[in-house]
Amino acid sequence: MKSGNLFWGLFLITLGSLYFLTEYNIINMSWDFIWNFWAAVFIFWGLQLLTKNTKIRIFIDGIFGIILAILIFGSVSNIIGVNNCCDDSKRYSNNVFSTDTDSTYVFADLEINGGAGSFILKDSTNKLIKGISQGDLGYYSFNEEKQTERVFLKINQLDEKIKHIRGDLRNRLEIKLNTSPVWNISLNVGASKNYIDLSNFKVQNFNLKCGVSKSEIKLGERFENTEIDVEMGVSSLQLLIPKETGCKIEGEMALVLKNLEGFTKNSDGSYYNKQYGNAKNRIIINMNSGVSKFKINTY
């Protein structure tokens, strides 16, 4: 066996195993320690050079593949907050922003632009919007532009240099919204873990654009026609929709592993559930995805 094949084989096996073990809570731990071991990359890189054309090289490559997979998985887990083994919120810097609501607002447009991290949108507030960011990967700017019946809200993650690397490096943003206006929401993020609960809000449009990610989106029935646009890379997406809501899915899904129980496929490649034709409330989902996992459940 070639040493390169052993390296990539063990790297991928380790990375996949860590993902599934964490996904099903077989392991539930803090990865804060991982930042202290990145020097191991240079050690094994040096060993590879010293053992070139020797029998021991294949073992060095195999161990290096395992260690590199652990380092990458642990680092990403720290940033997006995968581990929930303890309540350590006091260790992170917080940034809170909000704005008051106005009875004249009929529509509210919200755009969120962030990098890698954990993004949560749930719960209501008496304010128009309230946001809490937590972590060491930079703060968020908040801008508001008002018109007669519409307000435009924009949240951008600021590009700040990381002055130090610690075990608690993280980026977490939690948003709460007012239930009165009709919302148009756009979430543009990188490698991320996203939990979006829109069941209590009137949502006209929701756009999700992300890289490598795991997302869960819960939709409600407070608005008659809701459009969902999804563009993502290697990702996992789970949608929760009300039982009586009609739903149609269309777009590019050739490389998507789909779990669409209760849906029928049309000749044009789209899918729809049996409630779609006569439902009072409808959800139309436009998918543009790479290699992904997509599942719809009802509640």
C-alpha positions in Angstrom: 0.0 0.0 0.0 1.2 3.5 -0.9 1.8 5.8 2.1 -0.3 8.5 0.5 -3.3 6.1 0.2 -2.9 5.2 3.9 -2.7 8.9 4.9 -5.9 9.9 3.1 -7.7 6.7 4.0 -7.2 7.0 7.7 -7.8 10.8 7.5 -11.2 10.4 6.0 -12.2 7.4 8.2 -11.2 9.4 11.4 -13.0 12.5 10.2 -16.2 10.6 9.3 -16.1 8.6 12.5 -15.7 11.7 14.7 -18.7 13.3 12.9 -21.0 10.4 13.5 -19.9 9.8 17.1 -20.6 13.4 17.9 -23.8 13.5 15.9 -25.3 10.7 17.9 -23.9 11.9 21.2 -21.7 8.8 21.6 -18.9 11.3 22.4 -19.8 14.6 24.0 -16.7 16.5 25.0 -15.0 19.9 24.9 -12.4 20.4 22.2 -10.8 23.4 23.8 -7.5 21.6 24.2 -7.0 21.2 20.5 -5.4 24.6 19.9 -2.4 23.5 22.0 -1.6 20.6 19.7 -1.4 22.2 16.2 2.5 22.1 16.5 2.1 18.4 15.9 1.5 19.2 12.2 5.1 20.5 11.9 6.5 17.6 13.9 5.0 15.0 11.6 5.8 17.0 8.5 9.4 16.9 9.6 9.2 13.2 10.3 7.9 12.6 6.8 10.9 14.4 5.3 13.4 12.4 7.5 11.8 9.0 6.8 11.4 9.4 3.1 12.1 6.1 1.2 12.2 4.2 4.5 9.9 1.4 5.7 8.7 3.5 8.7 7.4 6.2 6.4 4.1 4.4 5.9 3.4 4.3 9.6 4.3 8.0 10.0 1.8 8.9 7.2 -1.0 6.8 8.8 -0.6 8.4 12.3 -0.3 11.8 10.7 -3.6 11.3 8.8 -5.4 10.4 12.1 -3.9 13.3 14.1 -4.7 15.9 11.3 -8.3 14.7 11.1 -8.7 15.1 14.9 -7.1 18.6 14.8 -9.3 19.8 12.0 -12.5 18.4 13.5 -11.7 19.8 16.9 -10.9 23.2 15.6 -14.1 23.5 13.5 -16.1 22.1 16.5 -14.7 24.9 18.7 -15.6 27.6 16.2 -19.2 26.5 15.5 -19.9 25.3 19.0 -20.6 21.6 18.3 -19.8 20.4 21.8 -22.5 21.2 24.4 -21.0 19.3 27.4 -20.9 22.2 29.7 -22.2 25.7 30.3 -19.2 27.9 29.6 -20.9 31.1 28.3 -19.2 33.2 30.9 -15.8 32.6 29.2 -16.7 34.5 26.1 -17.1 38.2 25.2 -20.6 39.3 24.5 -22.0 41.9 22.2 -25.7 42.9 22.5 -27.7 45.0 20.0 -31.4 45.8 19.5 -33.8 48.4 18.1 -37.3 49.4 19.0 -40.3 48.4 16.9 -42.8 50.7 15.2 -46.5 50.0 14.6 -46.1 51.4 11.1 -43.8 48.6 10.0 -45.6 46.1 7.8 -42.5 44.5 6.3 -39.1 43.9 7.8 -36.1 42.8 5.7 -33.2 41.2 7.6 -29.8 40.4 6.1 -27.2 38.5 8.2 -23.6 38.1 6.8 -21.2 36.1 8.9 -18.3 33.7 8.6 -17.8 30.3 10.3 -19.8 29.8 13.4 -23.1 29.0 15.1 -26.2 31.0 14.1 -29.5 30.8 15.9 -32.7 32.5 15.1 -35.6 31.7 17.5 -37.9 33.2 20.1 -39.7 36.5 20.0 -39.0 39.9 21.6 -40.9 43.1 22.3 -38.2 44.9 20.4 -38.1 44.8 16.6 -34.9 42.7 16.8 -32.5 41.7 19.5 -29.1 40.1 18.9 -26.5 38.6 21.1 -23.1 37.6 19.7 -20.7 35.5 21.7 -17.0 34.6 21.0 -13.6 35.8 20.0 -13.9 35.9 16.2 -14.9 39.6 15.9 -18.0 41.6 16.6 -21.1 42.4 14.4 -22.2 45.7 13.1 -25.9 46.6 13.0 -27.5 49.0 10.5 -31.1 50.1 10.2 -32.8 52.0 7.4 -36.4 53.0 7.7 -39.1 53.6 5.0 -42.8 54.3 5.3 -44.0 50.7 5.9 -40.7 48.8 5.6 -37.6 48.6 7.6 -34.2 47.2 6.4 -31.9 45.6 8.9 -28.4 44.5 8.2 -26.0 42.6 10.5 -22.4 42.1 9.3 -19.6 40.3 11.0 -16.6 42.7 11.3 -13.3 41.5 9.9 -11.0 41.7 12.9 -7.6 40.1 13.3 -7.4 37.4 15.9 -4.8 38.7 18.3 -4.4 35.4 20.2 -5.6 31.8 19.8 -7.1 30.2 22.9 -9.1 27.1 23.6 -12.3 29.1 23.7 -12.2 30.5 20.2 -15.8 30.7 19.0 -18.4 32.6 17.0 -22.0 32.4 18.0 -24.9 34.7 17.1 -28.4 34.5 18.4 -31.3 36.6 17.0 -34.8 37.2 18.4 -37.5 38.9 16.3 -40.8 40.7 16.7 -43.8 38.7 15.6 -45.8 41.6 14.1 -44.2 42.4 10.7 -43.9 40.2 7.6 -40.3 39.1 7.5 -37.9 38.6 4.5 -34.7 37.1 5.9 -31.3 36.3 4.3 -28.6 34.4 6.1 -25.2 34.3 4.3 -22.6 32.3 6.3 -19.6 30.0 5.9 -18.9 26.7 7.7 -21.7 26.8 10.2 -24.2 25.1 12.4 -27.6 26.8 12.0 -30.8 26.5 14.0 -33.7 28.6 12.6 -37.1 28.5 14.2 -39.5 30.6 12.2 -42.7 28.9 13.3 -44.0 32.0 15.3 -43.3 34.5 12.6 -44.9 35.7 9.4 -42.2 34.8 6.8 -42.5 35.8 3.2 -39.0 34.8 2.1 -36.1 33.0 3.7 -32.7 32.7 1.9 -29.9 30.5 3.2 -26.5 30.6 1.6 -23.8 28.6 3.4 -20.7 26.5 3.0 -20.1 23.2 4.9 -22.9 23.3 7.4 -25.6 21.6 9.4 -28.9 23.4 9.4 -32.3 22.9 11.0 -35.2 25.1 9.9 -38.6 25.0 11.4 -41.4 26.8 9.4 -44.8 27.9 10.5 -48.2 28.8 9.0 -48.6 32.4 9.9 -48.1 33.5 6.2 -50.0 32.0 3.3 -47.2 31.7 0.8 -43.6 31.3 1.9 -40.6 30.9 -0.4 -37.4 29.3 0.8 -34.1 29.6 -1.3 -31.2 27.4 -0.3 -27.7 27.4 -1.7 -25.2 25.3 0.1 -22.1 23.2 -0.3 -21.4 19.9 1.4 -24.1 20.2 4.0 -27.0 18.7 6.0 -30.4 20.3 6.0 -33.5 19.3 7.9 -36.8 21.2 7.4 -39.8 21.0 9.8 -43.1 22.0 8.3 -46.7 21.9 9.6 -48.7 18.8 8.7 -51.5 20.7 6.8 -49.2 23.0 4.8 -48.7 22.4 1.1 -45.0 22.1 0.0 -43.2 22.1 -3.3 -39.5 21.5 -3.8 -37.6 22.4 -7.0 -34.1 23.1 -8.1 -30.7 21.3 -8.6 -30.6 18.3 -6.4 -28.7 15.7 -8.4 -26.1 15.1 -5.7 -28.5 15.4 -2.8 -29.4 12.5 -0.6 -33.1 13.1 -0.1 -35.5 11.9 2.5 -38.8 13.2 1.3 -41.4 10.9 2.7 -44.9 11.9 1.6 -43.7 13.7 -1.5 -44.3 12.8 -5.1 -41.9 13.5 -8.0 -43.1 15.5 -11.0 -41.9 14.9 -14.6 -40.0 18.2 -14.4 -38.0 16.9 -11.4 -39.8 18.9 -8.7 -41.5 17.3 -5.7 -44.8 18.1 -4.0 -46.8 16.7 -1.0 -50.5 15.7 -1.2 -51.6 18.9 0.6 -50.1 21.2 -2.0 -53.1 21.4 -4.3 -55.7 22.5 -1.8 -53.7 23.9 1.1 -54.4 27.3 2.4 -50.7 27.8 3.3 -48.0 26.8 0.9 -44.2 26.6 1.1 -42.1 26.6 -2.1 -38.4 25.5 -1.6 -35.8 26.3 -4.3 -32.7 24.1 -3.8 -29.2 24.6 -5.3 -26.9 22.3 -3.5 -23.7 20.3 -3.8 -23.2 16.9 -2.1 -25.7 17.2 0.7 -28.3 15.5 2.9 -31.8 16.9 2.8 -34.7 15.8 5.0 -38.3 17.1 5.6 -40.3 16.2 8.6 -43.8 17.4 9.7 -45.1 18.4 13.1 
